[in-house]
């Protein structure tokens, strides 16, 4: 699988626009949303730290979903069918693409953390940084698998609106734009079980002196299993039939 991952990484280098979108949009949002004091009553330092995690997670998820949407092009040129002729089983192909996609997620995470320090003076202990960055990076794996599933099942006409709908829906309901505490009660109840909230909540807790909870870890793991199964299903279906979404 490693040669295949190296091949996908070389292809990724030829997609600079993807990383630009994944970095500058969340960065702009961070600069706008760091005034959350007017909405949540948080002090500026707390709001800057909270929003750093939110927008880093938002950027990582966006990068992963947009990267995976390139699978529609892979299908149209027959690349996925060619992969089915290789000894690589579908699970390894899906995981290989997931590992490659993680490279795109690291860039917005580092950019947002750097901006938080440079612009808003966010100051955390070294141990907190050493936990937050890996949590935001590696914790995004479920969304890489979700993106692969959407890329395998969608058509060229539906992949972008579908990605946007999923991206914004999970981000808003999961508390990345506004804390769940100020969302309507029913939406907050749903949001607590979404992968976006579990993913960001692990880093939020570390940023404010705590530790990831078992509930967040189990929730994210459950979504990882579900998205992996959906991605494998989508990959198998895409190599033998037309897209269905």
Steps between C-alpha positions, in 0.01 A plus 500: 500500500793738562589539128137586435501763778818654354330519161197675648725746685671593173160563346408715799794734437340587166189637679617826663158661470360243742736601778450872432125462544544284809728756668377846406127451551532364857772757574272784392219350707731482800591866473130586483379263772763584760256764623271230639489699823204687358313174448602263778617732774847342498804716565724568200769248593247222551319584178826506303601156630155349453468635147853387410393140556165552326646652185795258485250214511282677243796547266620142537156359423461729199839395364412133534159525336634707211794266443273200490266666251781449248397135496225599257771591249685176578185309414441692179850422367481136607764521774292317759428219257871467437559469874255211513735312264787530747557265797387777738171406671231770527563556872869580438417733212251688718738517796786606270294790373401581858863514611586722205208729575633551852793688350257768387349526848832580668550827311191688629560365852852643509392824330217569746711416805775728370252782435355463849843552653610779265177698479322439830786399726355160588735345752485134599743269675730294273320183607167647393633588155651151469156354565278746311679489165496117472140488622389748235707330232457128560152543646381617159539153346125419514433800276757378249301179473173694476645706216612187319152354533340814357757515222426143401123528510436850364502619139696791356182709519410414860834460680561869577149584631494171691839571656390852593177376656679236707786737589284787620239276662750306709698815584203705618318221683826372652582834662790615283340834415323567829522315834229239547388675818353790302335286230136389529463216749400233251785593265752494784377154604558372146831683469655328801491168314638628171861424400579869463425570865687196632798589281524863611400434859811289559722797411278752680535306823879482470519871417319586822696269726300179475530173311297331222205307637426135434166606351671716238749226414231234465274731299777584256604134475141396422475759223838387365372144466177618338675731251758233414224253420322761288824587317575135422144454376526811285837394356372156405185644348686770306722249324216294363214743446415862448468739791171505684484850660 
